[in-house]
Amino acid sequence: MTDYDNTRRARQKKSVQPPPKRKTRIVFLHCTECRYGWGQEIYIDSEPKKICPECGGQAIEH
């Protein structure tokens, strides 16, 4: 048996599981300055970025 066969067999034995998927939610925000509105998909355990992409102003959730 060669080294190639040994590494191949070791590779076949490993059962690789994908990482668990993190749950997401969609939040809708609107800017307090220019009234621009948009949606963001974020992870459940994180906060949305509350900065307007249009004018750079402060945004609030609906």
N, C-alpha and C positions, 0 to 999 in steps of 0.2 A: 504494500500500500504506500502511495506517495504522499507527500505533504499536501498536494493539491486535493487528493481524495479526503484527507482528514479535515481540511478547512471547509470543503464543500459539505461534508456530512454535518459539521458543527453549525453551518449556516442553515441547513435544512431543519435542524432540531429546534431552533429558536422560534418561538411564536411571538411575534411583535404585535402589540396591541396599540392602536392609535390613541393619542391623548384624548381624554374626555372633552366633549364639546362644551364650551361655555355658553350659557343662555344669554340671549340678547333681547333688548326691547327697543322700541322706536319712540323717541320723544320729539315733540313738536315745539319749536322755539320761535319767538318773534322779537325783533329788535325794538327797544324802547325809543330809539332816536329816529330811525328811518322807516320803521314799521315793516321791514322785510321779514318774511316768515319762511321757515325751512324745517325739514325733519332730519333727525340724526339717529342712526342705529348704534346703540352703545351696549356694553356688557351690563348685566343686572347690577353688579357690585361696583360700578364706576359712575362718575358724574359727567354730564354732558359739558362740552366746551361752550360756555355762554358768552362767546364773542361773535359779533355779526361779521359774516364773510364779505358783506357789501361795504359797510362804512367803518367797521372796527369798533362799533359801540357795544353797550351792554345789552344782553338779551335775557328774556325771562321765559319760563315754560308756560305752555297753555294749560 
